């Protein structure tokens, strides 16, 4: 168990339950011969405070994560080989009380009360996303600051820093990594607010859009899906 909540609020206990197999290589020789730490089983995670991992994620995030409570129920298959992590998820995921700030000026970037991802299937190989399928998404009570900078770049496209790797530099120059497969089911939006700012066009433009509600149909980057 772990405790979540700000000091000024009443704290509530989160929960972590894992039912499955855990393999840990104890020797250096075993680490070379096996894919490192392995977890496979069923995971029930209730309101885990993601901000506690902020220090580990600082090198690849372009924003300041102040708070986010993560809940997940479903299957988990995790390996940590030297080539990069492998991860398979099948279940339901909920992200609550997310608050993210701009790294540059400290302004609010995202404030989300509830993001529900139902029927999520995620596949990660050697640290690279291979497949993402979400049967249904629900987003409610949220704020987002969408900014187009003077060069025409959208801020939400660069939340994760681009990472180079030694393995990619050793790959043949004509090799092209396969694009991940993504399949998204219907997306429902309730009580949203978007602050839109465009510094690319002149004169600059801004709009404050409130009470956003509606739905989007299913979409995919695969033909026939």
C-alpha positions as CSV (number, residue, x, y, z in Angstrom):
1,X,0.0,0.0,0.0
2,X,1.0,3.6,-0.4
3,X,-0.4,7.0,0.5
4,X,-1.5,9.7,-2.0
5,X,-2.8,13.2,-1.6
6,X,-1.5,16.7,-0.9
7,X,-0.5,17.6,2.6
8,X,-3.3,20.2,2.8
9,X,-5.9,17.5,1.9
10,X,-7.0,14.3,3.6
11,X,-4.8,11.5,2.6
12,X,-6.2,8.3,1.2
13,X,-4.5,4.9,0.7
14,X,-3.7,3.5,-2.7
15,X,-3.3,-0.1,-3.4
16,X,-0.9,-2.3,-5.4
17,X,-1.8,-6.0,-6.0
18,X,0.2,-8.2,-8.3
19,X,-0.6,-11.9,-8.9
20,X,2.0,-13.6,-11.1
21,X,5.6,-14.5,-11.6
22,X,8.7,-12.4,-10.9
23,X,12.1,-13.3,-12.2
24,X,15.2,-11.4,-11.0
25,X,18.7,-12.2,-12.4
26,X,21.0,-12.3,-9.3
27,X,24.4,-12.6,-11.0
28,X,26.1,-10.6,-13.8
29,X,26.4,-13.7,-15.9
30,X,22.6,-14.4,-15.6
31,X,21.9,-10.8,-16.6
32,X,23.7,-11.3,-19.9
33,X,22.0,-14.7,-20.6
34,X,18.4,-13.6,-19.6
35,X,16.3,-10.6,-20.5
36,X,16.8,-9.1,-17.0
37,X,13.9,-8.4,-14.6
38,X,10.7,-10.1,-15.7
39,X,7.2,-9.6,-14.5
40,X,4.2,-11.5,-15.8
41,X,0.7,-11.7,-14.3
42,X,-2.3,-9.7,-13.3
43,X,-1.9,-6.2,-11.9
44,X,-4.4,-4.1,-9.8
45,X,-3.0,-0.6,-9.2
46,X,-5.2,1.9,-7.5
47,X,-4.3,5.6,-7.5
48,X,-0.6,5.4,-7.7
49,X,1.0,8.9,-7.5
50,X,3.0,9.2,-10.8
51,X,4.7,12.4,-9.6
52,X,6.9,10.2,-7.3
53,X,8.6,9.0,-10.5
54,X,9.2,12.5,-11.7
55,X,13.0,12.4,-11.1
56,X,13.4,9.3,-13.2
57,X,11.4,10.8,-16.1
58,X,13.0,14.2,-16.1
59,X,15.4,13.3,-18.9
60,X,12.7,12.5,-21.4
61,X,9.8,14.8,-20.5
62,X,9.3,18.3,-21.8
63,X,6.9,19.3,-19.1
64,X,6.8,19.5,-15.3
65,X,4.4,16.8,-13.9
66,X,3.1,18.1,-10.6
67,X,0.5,15.4,-10.0
68,X,-1.2,12.4,-11.5
69,X,-3.0,9.4,-9.9
70,X,-2.8,6.2,-12.0
71,X,-5.1,3.2,-11.7
72,X,-4.8,0.1,-13.8
73,X,-6.5,-3.3,-13.8
74,X,-5.4,-6.0,-16.2
75,X,-2.6,-8.2,-17.5
76,X,1.0,-7.2,-17.4
77,X,4.1,-8.7,-19.1
78,X,7.2,-6.6,-18.4
79,X,10.9,-7.4,-19.4
80,X,13.9,-5.2,-18.9
81,X,16.6,-6.5,-21.3
82,X,19.7,-4.5,-22.2
83,X,18.2,-3.6,-25.6
84,X,15.4,-1.7,-23.9
85,X,12.2,-2.5,-22.0
86,X,9.5,-4.7,-23.4
87,X,5.9,-4.2,-22.2
88,X,2.6,-5.8,-22.9
89,X,-0.6,-4.5,-21.3
90,X,-4.2,-5.6,-21.6
91,X,-6.7,-4.0,-19.3
92,X,-8.3,-0.7,-18.2
93,X,-6.4,2.4,-17.2
94,X,-7.6,5.5,-15.4
95,X,-5.6,8.8,-15.0
96,X,-7.0,11.2,-12.4
97,X,-6.0,14.6,-11.0
98,X,-3.3,15.2,-13.6
99,X,-1.7,18.6,-13.5
100,X,1.2,19.4,-15.8
101,X,3.1,22.7,-16.1
102,X,5.2,24.2,-18.9
103,X,8.9,23.8,-18.3
104,X,9.6,27.2,-19.7
105,X,7.3,29.6,-17.8
106,X,5.5,27.4,-15.2
107,X,2.1,28.0,-16.7
108,X,-0.6,25.3,-16.7
109,X,-0.3,23.0,-19.7
110,X,-2.8,20.3,-18.8
111,X,-5.2,19.9,-16.0
112,X,-7.3,16.7,-16.2
113,X,-9.7,15.4,-13.6
114,X,-10.4,12.1,-15.3
115,X,-9.1,10.2,-18.3
116,X,-10.5,6.7,-18.8
117,X,-8.9,4.3,-21.3
118,X,-11.0,1.2,-21.5
119,X,-9.9,-2.0,-23.3
120,X,-6.3,-0.8,-23.7
121,X,-3.8,-3.1,-25.5
122,X,-0.2,-1.8,-25.5
123,X,2.9,-3.4,-27.0
124,X,6.4,-2.1,-26.4
125,X,9.5,-3.8,-27.8
126,X,13.1,-2.6,-27.0
127,X,11.6,0.7,-25.7
128,X,9.7,1.3,-29.0
129,X,6.0,1.4,-29.3
130,X,4.8,-1.3,-31.6
131,X,1.0,-1.4,-31.0
132,X,-1.6,0.6,-29.2
133,X,-5.3,-0.2,-29.2
134,X,-7.9,1.5,-27.1
135,X,-11.5,0.3,-27.3
136,X,-13.0,3.5,-25.7
137,X,-11.7,6.7,-24.3
138,X,-13.5,9.1,-21.9
139,X,-12.1,12.6,-21.0
140,X,-13.9,14.8,-18.6
141,X,-13.4,18.0,-16.7
142,X,-10.1,19.1,-18.3
143,X,-8.1,22.1,-19.4
144,X,-5.4,22.2,-22.1
145,X,-3.2,25.1,-23.3
146,X,-2.6,24.6,-27.0
147,X,0.1,26.7,-28.4
148,X,1.5,27.1,-31.9
149,X,4.9,28.8,-31.6
150,X,6.5,31.3,-34.0
151,X,8.0,28.4,-36.0
152,X,4.6,26.7,-36.5
153,X,5.3,23.9,-34.0
154,X,2.4,22.6,-31.8
155,X,3.4,22.4,-28.1
156,X,1.5,19.1,-27.4
157,X,3.5,17.3,-30.1
158,X,6.7,17.7,-28.1
159,X,5.7,16.5,-24.7
160,X,8.3,13.8,-24.9
161,X,11.9,14.6,-25.8
162,X,13.4,13.0,-28.9
163,X,15.9,10.3,-27.8
164,X,18.8,9.1,-29.9
165,X,20.3,5.7,-29.1
166,X,23.6,3.9,-29.7
167,X,21.8,1.0,-31.3
168,X,20.1,3.2,-33.8
169,X,23.4,4.8,-34.9
170,X,24.8,1.3,-35.6
171,X,21.8,0.3,-37.7
172,X,22.2,0.4,-41.6
173,X,21.4,3.9,-42.9
174,X,18.7,2.5,-45.3
175,X,16.8,0.8,-42.4
176,X,13.5,2.5,-41.7
177,X,11.8,1.6,-38.4
178,X,8.3,0.3,-38.8
179,X,5.5,2.6,-37.7
180,X,3.5,1.6,-34.7
181,X,0.0,0.2,-35.2
182,X,-2.6,2.3,-33.4
183,X,-6.3,1.7,-33.3
184,X,-8.5,4.1,-31.3
185,X,-12.2,3.5,-30.5
186,X,-14.8,6.2,-29.8
187,X,-13.6,9.2,-27.8
188,X,-16.1,11.0,-25.5
189,X,-15.4,14.5,-24.2
190,X,-17.3,16.2,-21.3
191,X,-16.8,19.7,-19.8
192,X,-13.5,20.7,-21.4
193,X,-11.8,24.0,-21.8
194,X,-9.0,24.8,-24.3
195,X,-6.9,27.9,-24.3
196,X,-5.6,28.2,-27.9
197,X,-2.7,30.6,-28.8
198,X,-1.2,31.0,-32.2
199,X,2.1,32.9,-32.5
200,X,2.8,31.7,-36.1
201,X,0.2,33.8,-37.8
202,X,0.3,37.6,-37.8
203,X,-1.4,39.2,-36.1
204,X,-1.2,36.7,-33.3
205,X,-4.5,34.9,-32.4
206,X,-5.9,33.5,-29.2
207,X,-9.2,31.9,-28.1
208,X,-10.6,30.6,-24.9
209,X,-13.0,27.7,-25.7
210,X,-15.1,26.5,-22.8
211,X,-17.8,23.9,-22.1
212,X,-16.4,21.5,-24.8
213,X,-18.5,18.3,-25.1
214,X,-19.0,15.8,-27.8
215,X,-17.5,12.6,-29.3
216,X,-15.2,11.4,-32.0
217,X,-15.5,8.2,-34.0
218,X,-13.1,5.4,-34.1
219,X,-9.9,5.9,-36.1
220,X,-6.7,3.9,-37.0
221,X,-3.6,4.1,-39.2
222,X,-4.5,0.6,-40.6
223,X,-6.6,0.1,-43.7
224,X,-9.9,-1.6,-43.1
225,X,-9.9,-0.8,-39.3
